[in-house]
């Protein structure tokens, strides 16, 4: 997309109908830390977490193989949850075919996606559900999780009041202004976005928005960040090197061993859950029966298979002897082409209709950037992800169960209440992590 002149941006602003004017705040202008505008609408009370069960499965199942192919790497970590929330922020202002395509790819009508975002945000904010008392000092730290969203809008543009209301209602968010037309203003906005993400992820995600990602054409940036950390219910132990059957050949990798809980088995995979101490979070570990591509294809063709796996493994009580590789993985992804390939085409082109945000045509998604990381060791797990959607002007005792992850596998860090796949790792070669 060719960058428009400053005159084009001013013409766009002049064409807008009256909306919610953004007043400048001393600490907020040009990408500052505070919000410039926020609706007085009270954030929505979330529905029951059971409404979220399976809601993310269609998008997760479609996103994982497409993102893996686009990344061109053996291993991948990404967050369907973060991407869905960021895209829902854009979708709340989408109209017509743009909206219907986004709903088709994301897996539900936009109002349901917005309500899902509320459930995810509030349920993660409720963790930890158990605080430690003085006599529990020897116990691991409580589980922790958060999901935060921020919006940056170009100076001179007025946001539509219903859109501002929706940001507050569903995401408890307002709007910051940024001078995207000037290089200094763009850099200030970029630093503010990255600082927002770094704080929300406790420093695990840095530099989500790289230099050059914001341009004169940028009019809107929708940012989401999530973070989760939990100690295992029982620490894992060092199992030494074990042969991992990678796609490129057998390789010895350091392994951990311990007790997992819950069991699921079908034609495509075996799975178990590594619970955290408070059981508010968990790591679902999936060993494909006929290879990782076949498993991802099965999930894509029938996302209810993934939903059933998550439901059954979290509800199960079987004890499983688990052996798994140490995991320390991060990925930087550009999801624009992936999402367009899944059917979200209008949102990225001249046909985009986001008139529900600023009231005028001529803006479209330009990039959807994501960074994600997952670390699993003998003590626990920590994972984080952030997504930036950038908008530009256009033109009974039985034999013990075992699960040894010695083949390419899937690791899904989840909220046990919502069963949302918060951060997902696809590991084909643990020796090649990084």
N, C-alpha and C positions, 0 to 999 in steps of 0.2 A: 504494500500500500504506500503510495507517495505521500510524504508529509505535507499537510496543507500549510498555507501561509498563516501568519497571525491574523490577517484580515478575514480568512475563512473561519477561524475560531470565533472572532468577534461577531461575524455574520450569523454564525450558529447561535450564539448567545442572544443576539437581537431577535432572532426568529422565535424564541421560546415564549410560550404563554406564561402568565404569572404562576408562580409556584411557591415553594418555600425558599425565601431568600436566605443566603448564608452570610451571616454577619461575621466580621473578622474578630478573632480573639487574640490577645497578645501572645499567648503561648501556643497558638494553633495555626496561624497563617503560614502559608507556603510550606506545608508539610510538617507543621509543629506537632507536639505531643498530644494536645487536648483536642476535643471535638468542637467544631464550629456550629453545628446544628444537630439537634436531637429532638425527635417528636416527644410530646408529653404523653403519648399513648403508653399505657402500662404493659410491660412484657407479658406475653401470654402464659397462662398456667399450663404446664405440659400435660399431655395425656399420659395414660399408663405406659410404662416402658414396654409392655408386651406388644404395643402397637408398632414398635420398631423392629420386632423380631422378623427377620426375613426381608425387611424393606430395602436393605442395601444389597441384597444378594444379586439381583439382576444387573445392577451397575457394576458391582465388584466382578462378577463373572465375565462381563463384556470387557471391562477395562484391563484386567490382568494380562491376558494374552496379547492384546493390542499394544499395551505399553511395553511389554517384554520385547515384542518384535521391533517396536520403534527404537527402544534403547540399544538393541544390537549387542547386548551383553549376556553372559551366562547367568548372572544373578541380578535381582531387582528387588528394591524395597519401595513401596509406594503407599499412599493413603487414599483409598476410595472415599472414606468419610470426609477428609479435608477437601478433596476435589468436589464432592457433591455439595458441600455447604457453600463453597465459594461460587460454584455455578448456580446454585439456588439463589444466591444474592443477586446475580445477574438476571436470572430467570424471572424473579419477581417483577422486573420491569420490562420483560419481553412481551411482545404481542404477536398475534397471528401465527403464521407458519414457523417463525423463529421460536416461539414459545412451545408449539406442539412438537417440534423436532427435539427441543431440549427435554421436554417431558418424556418423549419416547426413549431417548438415550439414558436419561437418569432413572427411568423406571416407574414414574408416577405423575399424577397431576401436580402442578406447581404448589397448590395450597397444601397438599399432603406432604410434599417435600419440605415446605416451610415448617409445617408442624413437626415433621421428623427432625429437622434441625433444632427446633426448640427442645424436643425430648433429649437429643444427644447432648446439647449444651448443658441443660439443667441436670441431667443424670450424672454427667462427668463432674460437674461442679459439686455434686453431693458427695463425691468421694474425697476424703475417707468417710465411710459410714461408721467406723469405729475409731475412737480416739484412745490413745494409750494413757493409762493411769500410772501412778507412782510405782505400784507393785509389778508393773509390766515393763519395766525398763529394759529387761533382757530380750524382749520381743523385738522383731525387726520394725523399722519405721512403717507407719501406715501406708497403704496404697494412696497414690495421688494422681489426679488427672485434671485436665482443663481443656476447654475449646473456646477460642476467642476470635472475634471477627472485627475488621476495621475497613473503613471505606474512605478513599481520597478522591475528591472531585475538583476539576479545574476551576480556578478562580473565574468569576464572571458568568458561570452557569448556575441556574436555579434548579434545584431538584423538585420533582413533583411531590406534592404533599402526601398522596397515598403511598408513594414509594418510601418516603421518610418514615411514615407511620409503620409500614411493614418491617423496616429495619429494626425499629424499636420493639415492635410486637413479637417478632419471631427470633431475632438475634440479639436483642438488647444492645443495639449499636446505633451510633449516629454517624455524622459525616465530618471529615476534616477537609480543609481546602488546601490546594497546592498550585503553585505557579508553574505549570508544566511548560509554558511558552518560553521560559528563560532557563538557560543551562544551570544557573545557580539555584533556581527554584526547583528544577527537576532533581538535582543532587540532594537538596534539602529534603525533598519528599522521599527519595529513595532511602536516605539514611533513616528517616522516620519510620518507613515501612519495615526496614530491616531491624531497627531497634524494637519495634512492636513485636515482631516475630521472635527475636532473640529473647526478649523478656518472657513472652508467653510460653516458650519452649525451654526455658531455663538454660539458654545458651547452646542447646543442641543443634539448632538450625541458625546458621549465620549466612548473611548475604543471599537471601532468597531472590531478591531482585538485583541482578548484576548490572554493572555499568553498561549504559547504552540501551537498556530495556525500555526506559521511559524516553519518549521523544516529544517533539513539538506537537505531534498529532495526538498524544495521550490526553484523554479527557476524564478518565475514571480508572481507578485501581481498586479491586475488591480482594481483600486479603483475609485468609483464614489460617489459624495455627492451632495445633493440638499437641499435647504432651501427656505422657503417662509413665508412671514409675511404680514398680512393686517388687517386693522381696518375695522369694518363693516360700511356700508353706513349709517346706523342708528343703534345706540347702542341697544342691547337687554336689557330686564329688567328681574328682578328676578320674576319667576312665582311661587316660592315656591315648596314644594314637590308635585309630581304627581305620581300616580300609574303607574309603568312600568310593562308590562306583559312579564316578562322574561321567558326563557324556564324552569327554575326551580321553577317558581311561581311568584306571584305578589309581587312587592317590591316598596316602596316609594323612589323616587330619586329627587334631586333638579333639577328644570327645568328653562329654559330661554324662554322668549317670545318676539316676534318682528315681523316685516314685511319682508317677503321674496319676491322675484320677479321671475316670470316665472312659468309655470305649465306644467307637463307632466303626462299623465295617460294612461296606457294600461292594458292588462289582468293581468300583473304580479306586477305592482307597481304604486304608485303615487310619484311624485318628484317635488322639487322646488329648487331654487338657492338662497343662502344667499350671496349677492354681497358685495365686499369690497368697500371702499370709492371711489377708482379710477376705480373699475370694471375691473382691469387687472387680478385679481384673484377672486375666489369664492369658496363656499362650496356647492356642490350638495348633497342634503339630500333626501334619497330614503326610502320610507315606503313600504315594501313588502305587497302585497295583500293576499298571501297565505303562508307566512312564508319565512324566509331568505333562507333556502335550496332550495326551489322551484324557487326563484328568481335567485340564483346563477346557478342552473341547466339550467334555460332558457337562461341566458346569455352565458353559456358555449356552449349550443347547437346552438345558433344563436347570435354571438357577435354584429350583426347589431342592435339588440334590445337595447344594451347599447349605441351604437353610436347614434341612433335615440333619446334616452333619453337625452343625453348630448347636442346634437344639438338643440333640441326643447326647453329644459329648459333654455338654455343660450339665445336663441333668443326671448323667450317669454316676455310679458309685464304684465301679470296678477299679481295682488297683492295678496299675500298669508299670512294669519295669521299663523305664525309658532310657535310651541311649541316643544322644544327639550331639552334633558339632557345636563348638563355641561359635557364636554368631556376632559379628561386628560389621555391619553393612550400611552403606549410605548410597543414595542415588540422587542425581539431579535430572529432572525430566522436563521436556517441553511437550505438553499434551494437546496443543492445538490441532495438529494434524491427526492425532489419535482420535480426538472427539469428532472431528469432521468426518473421519473415516467410519465412525460408528453411526453417522447419520445426522450429526449436528452441523449441517453445512451452512445454513442461512446465517447463523450467528456470527460467522467469520467472514462474511462477504458483503457485497453491496446490498443484498436483499435483507440484511439484518434489520429488525424492528425492535428497538429498545426505547420506544417512545414513552413507556411507562416510567422511565427514570428521569429524563430531562425534557420530555415533551416534544422533541423534534427528531426527525430522522437523521441519517448521515453518520451514525456511530455504529461500530461493530467490535466484537471481540478481536483482538490482534494476537494475543499470546495467553496461554494458560501455563504458568510455570509452577513446578513443584519440586521441593526438596524433602527427602524423608530419610530417617535413620532408625536402626534397631540394633540394640546391644543386648546380648543374652550371655550371662556368665553363671558361675556356680551360686551366686547370691540372689540374683533376681534379673529383672529386665527393665530397660528404659527405652522408650521409643518416642519419636516426635516427627511431625510433618507440618509443612506449611504450603499453602497454595496461593498464588496471586493470579487473578484473572484481570488482564489489562484490556481496557477498551479505548479505541482510537476513533477519531473522526475520520470519515471516509470522504472520500468522496463516498450264695452258699459256696464254700471253698471249691474252687475248680482249678484246673491247671492255670498257673499265672500267665497273664497276658503280657506280651512284650512288644515294644515298638522300637526298632533300631533305624535311625534315619541315616542309612548308609547309601542312599540313592537320592537323586534330585527330589527336593521336598518343598512343602509350603509351610510357612509359619504365620499365623494370623493372631496378632495381638488384639484382644477383644475386651469390651465391657461385658461382663457376665450378665448384667441386667438387660441391656438392649441387644446383645449378640452382634453389635455392629463391628465389622472388620475395620478397626481403627487404623492399624498399620499392617501391611502384608509384605512378607518377604518370600521371594521365589529363589531358591538356592539350588543351582545346578552344579556348582563347583566351589565348595567352602574354602579350598586352598587359594581361590582367586578373589577373596573378599577385599573390599577396599573401595 
